[in-house]
Amino acid sequence: MNREATVSGMFYPGSPAELRKTISELIDKETVKEDAIGIIMPHAGYIYSGKVAGETISKVNIKNTCIILGPNHTGMGKQFSIMTDGIWKTPLGDVRIDSGLAKRILANSKFLTEDSRAHLSEHSIEVQLPFLQYFNDNVQIVPIILSGSTGTVYREIGHAIAKSIVDLKQDVLIVASSDMSHYEKQESAVMKDNMAIEPILILNEDELLNRIREKNISMCGFGPVVSLITAAKELGVKRAELVKYQTSGDITGDYSQVVGYAGIIFKKPIPQKMSEPAELAKNAVSAYIKEGKTIAPPHPLPPVFQGKAGVFVSVHKLGQLRGCIGTFNPSHQNIAQEIIVNAISAVTRDPRFSAVTADELPQLDYSVDILTAPEPVEDISELDPQKYGIIIEKGYRKGLLLPDLEGVNTVEEQIDITKEKAGISAHEKVKIYRFEVQRYK
């Protein structure tokens, strides 16, 4: 179907020439463009939010496909609506829907429904299109409208988006369309909006939802933003960056009832070269999870894998621990074999977690600690939780804690945690050993 422009001449100029001129005055022509996974853009009339939108979109490269998530202001259509075919019209020309990607997202989500009614009169996606066309006149879109719901739903849709992008190996920009606080005094709006922006910048969608609920923040597009944060984290984004914030009062001079506007970018991560031990752990996990086979050590063995040592392999997913298994003392012929066995165990046998699935593999990061031989400690003054890991032993009970762990700042904390891991009570006398590690990521 053809979706006609419904707010042309109201939210933005209806004349192609005037529209291009308006956008050219709103963008930043001098800024350096960066690759981004996603952006948050406001969707009010250009006279109010256009400067925030223009400066934000000026900082990113506009991909050939943009997924645009907007809130439902009209109440029409399905609750979670996606269009998978058709053309959206604007004064700058037609914008086609990327049907292949749209249909893949629909197939990957149990909540999204094929529907056009929710889109017919909704402005939150339409107002983004001229900005996208200005920078890329061949841009295609996937339009998604989300009504009010729970974080569970929004996260599932974000996961479906990320999975579809990975499945199709497409380079895509995700746009979350949202204004911030609505019709509050300037001071209140700025305070509340800062409270919403803070968790967005650290990609904490749960805290964003908590603050919106507890502080009564009238941010209309929080659902699209939660979906964006979820997808961005799964695609490797670590932090977001605020480009510009202002309110309607900054434009009109009337601060009695304002609407807030924020422009935020989610930069594409720069791939870091992986160390040989971490790459071996990754390859071991991938082969085992996908094919059920255990890879052989590299031949000939690089120097880092020669010799014997205890090894711990830690696996994180989106910054959160997903598995960690290791050996205090060497159990295999060389360090490479130690890494392979412990990497597989970390993702399949850590009792704190279920086994890793193939879908999770693109989201995993690996850290390999190669241990020095433990040496006995006579006095705790010989310990340093940043430099040394420790082993605590009482009879058959034994616990180990690696060095330089977040939240472990004192020797006393290090000892208490290690005793607890080993099932040793605080008052029992124990043997303590220390070791150092070479950490590879």
C-alpha positions as CSV (number, residue, x, y, z in Angstrom):
1,M,0.0,0.0,0.0
2,N,1.0,3.7,-0.3
3,R,1.1,5.5,3.0
4,E,0.4,9.2,2.3
5,A,2.1,12.0,4.1
6,T,-0.5,13.1,6.8
7,V,1.4,15.9,8.7
8,S,3.1,17.5,5.7
9,G,2.5,21.2,5.8
10,M,1.9,21.0,9.6
11,F,4.8,19.4,11.3
12,Y,7.2,20.3,8.5
13,P,6.9,22.2,5.2
14,G,4.9,20.7,2.4
15,S,6.9,22.2,-0.4
16,P,10.0,20.1,-1.4
17,A,12.1,23.2,-1.9
18,E,11.1,24.8,1.4
19,L,11.5,21.4,3.2
20,R,15.0,21.0,2.0
21,K,15.8,24.6,2.9
22,T,14.4,24.1,6.4
23,I,16.4,20.9,7.0
24,S,19.6,22.5,5.7
25,E,19.2,25.2,8.4
26,L,18.6,22.7,11.2
27,I,21.5,20.3,10.5
28,D,25.2,20.7,11.5
29,K,27.2,20.8,8.3
30,E,30.6,20.9,10.0
31,T,30.3,17.8,12.3
32,V,32.1,14.6,11.7
33,K,29.9,11.7,10.9
34,E,30.2,8.4,12.7
35,D,28.8,4.9,12.2
36,A,26.0,4.2,14.7
37,I,23.8,1.3,15.6
38,G,20.9,3.6,16.7
39,I,19.7,7.1,17.5
40,I,16.9,8.7,19.5
41,M,15.2,11.5,17.7
42,P,12.3,13.8,18.8
43,H,9.2,14.0,16.6
44,A,7.5,17.3,17.3
45,G,7.0,20.0,14.6
46,Y,10.3,21.0,13.1
47,I,10.0,24.5,14.6
48,Y,10.1,23.0,18.1
49,S,12.3,19.9,17.9
50,G,13.9,20.3,14.5
51,K,17.2,21.6,15.9
52,V,17.7,18.7,18.2
53,A,16.7,16.2,15.5
54,G,19.0,18.0,12.9
55,E,22.1,18.1,15.0
56,T,21.6,14.5,16.1
57,I,21.1,13.0,12.7
58,S,24.0,15.1,11.3
59,K,26.4,13.1,13.4
60,V,25.6,9.6,12.0
61,N,25.9,7.9,8.6
62,I,22.4,7.2,7.3
63,K,22.4,3.6,6.2
64,N,20.4,2.3,3.2
65,T,17.9,0.7,5.6
66,C,16.6,2.4,8.8
67,I,14.3,0.7,11.3
68,I,12.1,3.3,12.8
69,L,10.2,2.6,16.1
70,G,7.6,5.1,17.1
71,P,4.9,5.3,19.8
72,N,1.2,5.2,19.0
73,H,-0.5,8.5,19.7
74,T,-3.7,7.8,17.8
75,G,-4.8,4.5,19.4
76,M,-5.5,3.1,16.0
77,G,-4.5,-0.4,14.8
78,K,-2.8,-3.3,16.4
79,Q,-0.9,-2.8,19.7
80,F,2.5,-3.7,18.2
81,S,2.4,-3.0,14.5
82,I,4.8,-3.5,11.7
83,M,4.4,-2.8,8.0
84,T,6.3,-5.2,5.8
85,D,5.5,-3.9,2.3
86,G,4.6,-0.7,0.6
87,I,5.7,2.9,0.1
88,W,5.7,5.9,2.4
89,K,5.2,9.2,0.6
90,T,6.8,12.6,1.6
91,P,7.4,15.8,-0.2
92,L,10.9,14.6,-0.9
93,G,9.8,11.5,-2.7
94,D,8.8,7.9,-2.0
95,V,10.4,5.7,0.7
96,R,10.2,2.0,0.2
97,I,9.8,-0.5,3.0
98,D,12.7,-3.1,3.2
99,S,10.4,-6.1,2.9
100,G,13.0,-8.7,3.5
101,L,14.2,-7.3,6.8
102,A,10.6,-6.4,7.9
103,K,9.4,-9.9,7.3
104,R,12.4,-11.4,9.1
105,I,11.7,-9.2,12.2
106,L,8.0,-10.1,12.1
107,A,8.9,-13.8,12.0
108,N,11.3,-13.4,14.9
109,S,8.9,-11.7,17.2
110,K,5.9,-13.2,18.9
111,F,4.3,-9.8,19.6
112,L,4.6,-7.9,16.4
113,T,1.6,-8.0,14.0
114,E,1.4,-7.1,10.3
115,D,-0.8,-4.0,10.3
116,S,-1.1,-0.7,8.5
117,R,-3.9,1.1,10.4
118,A,-1.6,2.1,13.3
119,H,0.6,3.9,10.8
120,L,-2.0,5.8,8.7
121,S,-2.4,8.9,10.9
122,E,0.6,8.5,13.2
123,H,3.2,11.2,12.9
124,S,6.1,9.8,15.0
125,I,7.6,7.9,12.1
126,E,6.6,10.2,9.3
127,V,8.5,13.3,10.7
128,Q,11.8,11.4,10.7
129,L,11.6,10.5,7.0
130,P,12.6,13.9,5.4
131,F,15.7,14.0,7.6
132,L,16.7,10.5,6.5
133,Q,15.9,11.3,2.8
134,Y,18.0,14.6,3.0
135,F,21.1,12.5,3.7
136,N,20.3,9.4,1.7
137,D,17.7,9.6,-1.0
138,N,17.8,5.8,-1.5
139,V,16.9,5.0,2.1
140,Q,14.5,2.2,2.9
141,I,12.6,1.8,6.2
142,V,11.0,-0.7,8.4
143,P,8.2,1.1,10.3
144,I,7.2,-0.2,13.7
145,I,4.6,1.3,16.0
146,L,4.5,0.3,19.7
147,S,1.7,1.0,22.1
148,G,1.9,0.9,25.9
149,S,3.0,-2.4,27.4
150,T,5.7,-4.0,29.6
151,G,9.5,-4.1,29.4
152,T,9.2,-7.8,28.6
153,V,7.4,-7.0,25.4
154,Y,9.7,-4.2,24.4
155,R,12.8,-6.2,25.1
156,E,11.5,-9.1,23.0
157,I,10.9,-6.8,20.1
158,G,14.4,-5.4,20.5
159,H,15.8,-8.9,20.5
160,A,13.9,-9.8,17.4
161,I,15.3,-6.7,15.6
162,A,18.9,-7.5,16.6
163,K,18.6,-11.1,15.7
164,S,17.1,-10.2,12.3
165,I,20.0,-7.8,11.6
166,V,22.5,-10.5,12.5
167,D,20.6,-13.2,10.5
168,L,20.6,-11.1,7.3
169,K,24.1,-9.5,8.0
170,Q,22.6,-6.1,7.2
171,D,24.1,-2.7,8.1
172,V,21.1,-0.9,9.6
173,L,20.4,2.2,11.6
174,I,17.7,1.9,14.3
175,V,15.8,5.1,15.0
176,A,13.7,5.4,18.2
177,S,11.2,8.3,17.9
178,S,10.4,9.9,21.2
179,D,9.8,13.3,22.8
180,M,10.6,13.6,26.5
181,S,8.4,15.2,29.3
182,H,5.2,16.8,28.1
183,Y,3.5,20.0,29.4
184,E,5.5,20.5,32.6
185,K,7.2,23.6,33.9
186,Q,10.7,24.0,32.6
187,E,12.4,23.2,35.8
188,S,10.3,20.0,36.3
189,A,10.8,18.9,32.7
190,V,14.5,19.3,32.8
191,M,14.8,17.5,36.1
192,K,12.7,14.6,35.0
193,D,14.2,14.3,31.6
194,N,17.7,14.2,33.1
195,M,16.5,11.3,35.2
196,A,15.4,9.5,32.1
197,I,18.4,10.3,30.0
198,E,20.9,9.0,32.7
199,P,19.9,5.3,32.4
200,I,19.6,5.6,28.6
201,L,23.3,6.7,28.4
202,I,24.4,3.6,30.3
203,L,22.0,1.3,28.4
204,N,20.0,0.4,31.5
205,E,16.5,-0.1,30.2
206,D,15.2,-1.5,33.5
207,E,16.2,1.6,35.4
208,L,14.7,3.8,32.7
209,L,11.3,1.9,33.1
210,N,11.6,2.2,36.9
211,R,12.2,6.0,36.8
212,I,9.4,6.6,34.3
213,R,7.0,4.8,36.5
214,E,8.2,6.1,39.9
215,K,8.7,9.7,38.8
216,N,5.8,9.9,36.4
217,I,7.9,11.0,33.5
218,S,5.7,11.6,30.5
219,M,8.1,10.4,27.8
220,C,5.9,9.1,25.0
221,G,8.4,6.9,23.2
222,F,9.9,5.0,26.2
223,G,8.8,1.7,24.6
224,P,10.7,2.3,21.3
225,V,13.7,3.4,23.4
226,V,13.7,0.2,25.5
227,S,13.6,-1.8,22.3
228,L,16.5,0.2,20.9
229,I,18.6,-0.2,24.0
230,T,18.0,-4.0,24.0
231,A,18.9,-4.3,20.3
232,A,21.9,-2.0,20.6
233,K,23.4,-4.0,23.5
234,E,23.0,-7.2,21.6
235,L,24.8,-5.6,18.7
236,G,27.7,-4.7,20.8
237,V,27.0,-1.1,21.9
238,K,28.5,-0.3,25.3
239,R,27.3,3.3,26.0
240,A,25.2,6.1,24.4
241,E,26.0,9.7,23.9
242,L,23.7,12.8,24.4
243,V,24.1,15.1,21.4
244,K,21.6,17.8,22.4
245,Y,18.7,18.5,24.8
246,Q,16.4,21.4,24.9
247,T,12.7,22.2,25.5
248,S,10.0,23.9,23.5
249,G,10.4,26.8,26.0
250,D,13.9,27.4,24.7
251,I,12.3,28.1,21.3
252,T,9.1,30.0,22.3
253,G,10.3,31.7,25.5
254,D,7.2,30.2,27.3
255,Y,8.5,28.1,30.2
256,S,5.2,27.5,31.9
257,Q,4.3,24.3,29.9
258,V,7.1,22.8,27.9
259,V,7.9,19.6,26.0
260,G,11.5,18.2,26.3
261,Y,13.5,16.9,23.3
262,A,16.7,14.8,23.4
263,G,19.0,13.6,20.7
264,I,21.1,10.5,21.6
265,I,23.3,8.3,19.5
266,F,24.4,4.7,20.0
267,K,27.8,4.4,18.4
268,K,28.8,1.3,16.5
269,P,31.5,-0.5,18.4
270,I,35.0,-0.5,16.9
271,P,36.2,-4.1,16.7
272,Q,39.1,-4.8,18.9
273,K,41.7,-7.4,17.9
274,M,41.2,-10.5,20.1
275,S,44.1,-12.1,21.8
276,E,45.2,-15.6,20.8
277,P,43.9,-17.2,24.0
278,A,40.5,-15.4,23.9
279,E,40.1,-16.3,20.2
280,L,40.9,-20.0,21.0
281,A,38.2,-19.9,23.7
282,K,35.7,-18.3,21.3
283,N,36.5,-20.9,18.5
284,A,36.2,-23.8,21.0
285,V,32.8,-22.6,22.2
286,S,31.5,-21.9,18.7
287,A,32.4,-25.3,17.4
288,Y,31.0,-27.1,20.4
289,I,27.7,-25.2,20.6
290,K,27.1,-25.3,16.8
291,E,28.5,-28.7,15.9
292,G,29.0,-30.6,19.2
293,K,32.7,-31.1,18.5
294,T,35.8,-30.3,20.4
295,I,38.5,-28.5,18.4
296,A,42.1,-29.6,18.4
297,P,44.9,-27.2,19.7
298,P,46.6,-25.2,17.0
299,H,49.6,-26.8,15.4
300,P,52.3,-25.9,15.8
301,L,51.6,-24.4,19.3
302,P,52.2,-20.7,19.5
303,P,54.5,-19.7,22.4
304,V,51.6,-18.5,24.6
305,F,50.1,-22.0,24.6
306,Q,53.2,-23.9,25.4
307,G,53.8,-25.3,28.8
308,K,51.3,-26.1,31.5
309,A,49.3,-23.9,33.8
310,G,45.9,-23.5,35.5
311,V,43.5,-21.6,33.4
312,F,40.1,-19.9,34.0
313,V,37.8,-18.9,31.1
314,S,35.2,-16.3,31.8
315,V,32.3,-15.7,29.4
316,H,30.2,-12.5,29.5
317,K,27.0,-11.6,27.6
318,L,26.3,-7.9,27.2
319,G,28.6,-7.2,30.1
320,Q,27.0,-9.7,32.5
321,L,28.7,-13.0,33.5
322,R,27.4,-15.9,31.5
323,G,29.8,-18.6,32.7
324,C,33.2,-19.1,34.4
325,I,35.1,-22.4,34.8
326,G,38.7,-23.1,35.5
327,T,41.4,-25.3,36.9
328,F,43.6,-24.4,39.9
329,N,46.4,-26.6,38.6
330,P,47.0,-27.8,35.1
331,S,45.0,-30.9,34.0
332,H,46.1,-31.2,30.4
333,Q,49.2,-31.5,28.2
334,N,49.4,-27.8,27.3
335,I,47.7,-24.4,27.9
336,A,45.8,-24.6,24.7
337,Q,44.0,-27.8,25.7
338,E,43.4,-26.3,29.1
339,I,41.7,-23.3,27.5
340,I,39.6,-25.5,25.1
341,V,38.2,-27.7,27.8
342,N,37.5,-24.9,30.3
343,A,35.9,-22.7,27.6
344,I,33.4,-25.5,26.7
345,S,32.8,-26.1,30.4
346,A,32.2,-22.4,31.1
347,V,29.3,-22.3,28.7
348,T,27.8,-25.8,29.4
349,R,28.6,-26.8,33.0
350,D,28.6,-23.7,35.2
351,P,25.9,-24.6,37.7
352,R,24.8,-21.0,38.0
353,F,23.6,-20.8,34.4
354,S,21.8,-22.8,31.7
355,A,23.9,-23.9,28.8
356,V,24.7,-21.2,26.1
357,T,22.6,-21.5,22.9
358,A,23.7,-20.8,19.3
359,D,21.6,-17.6,19.2
360,E,23.7,-16.2,22.1
361,L,27.1,-16.7,20.4
362,P,27.3,-13.2,18.7
363,Q,26.7,-11.5,22.1
364,L,29.5,-13.2,24.0
365,D,32.9,-11.9,25.1
366,Y,35.7,-14.0,26.4
367,S,38.4,-13.5,29.0
368,V,41.2,-16.1,29.6
369,D,43.3,-16.0,32.8
370,I,46.5,-18.1,32.8
371,L,47.6,-18.7,36.4
372,T,51.1,-18.8,37.9
373,A,51.9,-21.6,40.3
374,P,50.3,-20.9,43.7
375,E,52.6,-19.9,46.6
376,P,51.8,-20.1,50.3
377,V,51.0,-16.9,52.2
378,E,52.3,-16.5,55.7
379,D,50.5,-13.1,56.5
380,I,47.7,-11.3,54.8
381,S,49.9,-8.3,54.3
382,E,51.4,-10.3,51.4
383,L,48.1,-10.0,49.6
384,D,46.8,-7.4,47.1
385,P,43.3,-8.1,45.6
386,Q,44.3,-6.1,42.5
387,K,47.5,-8.0,41.8
388,Y,47.0,-11.5,43.3
389,G,44.3,-14.0,43.2
390,I,43.9,-16.3,46.2
391,I,43.2,-19.9,47.0
392,I,41.8,-20.8,50.4
393,E,42.0,-24.3,51.6
394,K,40.5,-26.2,54.6
395,G,40.9,-29.9,54.3
396,Y,39.0,-31.0,51.2
397,R,37.3,-27.7,50.9
398,K,38.9,-25.2,48.5
399,G,38.0,-21.9,47.0
400,L,39.6,-19.6,44.4
401,L,39.1,-15.9,43.6
402,L,40.7,-14.3,40.6
403,P,42.5,-10.9,41.0
404,D,41.3,-7.5,39.9
405,L,37.6,-8.1,40.1
406,E,35.0,-5.3,40.2
407,G,33.7,-4.8,43.7
408,V,36.5,-6.6,45.5
409,N,38.6,-3.7,46.9
410,T,40.2,-5.0,50.1
411,V,42.0,-8.1,51.3
412,E,39.3,-8.8,53.8
413,E,36.6,-8.8,51.1
414,Q,38.7,-11.1,49.0
415,I,39.2,-13.6,51.8
416,D,35.5,-13.5,52.9
417,I,34.2,-14.1,49.4
418,T,36.6,-16.9,48.8
419,K,35.7,-18.6,52.1
420,E,32.0,-18.3,51.2
421,K,32.6,-19.9,47.8
422,A,34.4,-22.8,49.4
423,G,31.8,-23.3,52.2
424,I,34.3,-22.4,54.9
425,S,33.0,-20.4,57.8
426,A,34.5,-17.0,58.7
427,H,36.1,-18.1,62.0
428,E,37.9,-21.3,60.6
429,K,41.6,-21.2,60.3
430,V,42.7,-21.9,56.7
431,K,45.7,-22.2,54.4
432,I,46.0,-19.3,51.9
433,Y,47.9,-19.3,48.7
434,R,48.4,-16.5,46.2
435,F,48.9,-16.4,42.5
436,E,49.1,-14.0,39.6
437,V,47.4,-14.2,36.2
438,Q,48.1,-13.1,32.7
439,R,44.7,-11.9,31.5
440,Y,43.8,-12.1,27.8
441,K,40.7,-10.7,26.1
